[in-house]
Each structure stands twice: as C-alpha cells, then as structure tokens.
Amino acid sequence: MVYLLTTIHVIVCVFLIIVVLLQSGKAADLAGAFGGMGSQTVFGPRGSATVLSKATTIAAAVFMVTSLSLSIMATRGSKSAPSILDKVSKPASQQKVVPTPVAPGGTVPITVTPTQDGAKGAPTQIQVPVVPAPPQQK
C-alpha cells in the first residue's frame, strides 16, 4: 500500500509542477504591461476558471491527501525505529557502593589518565595515602 501511495504521490508531484508551469500569469498579455485588464474584463477581475486552474486545484488536493496519508502510515508503521525518547539510555540500577573503611595512614588505589599536550595516555592505577578528614565545625 505504501508503494502504491508513494507512486501516486510522485506522479501527482510531477503533474502539479507541469500544470503550474504551463499556466500564464494574470497580466501576461500586452494590455497587462500598461495596467489594463485586457481580455479578462469580460469575466470580471478574477477571470474564468480554465482547465489548467481546475487541474491545479485537483492536483493540489490529491497532493495534500497523499502527503498526509504517507506521513500517517510512516508514523504508525514504524515499530522497529525507536523515537528520540526511546534512544536515551536508561540509567543503570543505582547500587550503593559501600566503601570499606581505611585507617588513616593507609593507602587506596585510584585510576588516573595522564595527559600531555592534549594527548591522553593509558589509564594507570596508583596508590594514594588516606588523610584523615578535618574536624567539622558546628
């Protein structure tokens, strides 16, 4: 169904382009250059509806209907493509890591990544001495 609708949509697009380009402007005759209405005075200021203007109206209506139909079919049928909100990674389960108490004066390992002139080096694990926390003031 999507392929048929897409084919109709493309055909209508090409037809609409051709019909619009074939139409003449409102004041395309010689009298229009001097501000007169020329041949359009018989039909009033708007002019008569020609076959090309009716074809343009019908083609524009079919173009809108096929555009809306294709967009609706694309959004309803896209079960495999996730939306932007689905692409956001879900946070990992929040597990509390309870640090093991280390006596002041001991050491704990930490991982550092050295950089020099903007280039990152390989991560390295070093031992850092534990310093007691200063007493809190009340």
PyMOL commands that set and color helices and strands:
alter all, ss='L'
color gray80, all
select helices_A, chain A and resi 2-22+30-33+38-41+51-76+84-87
alter helices_A, ss='H'
color red, helices_A
select strands_A, chain A and resi 107-112+115-116+119-120+124-129
alter strands_A, ss='S'
color yellow, strands_A
deselect
rebuild
show_as cartoon
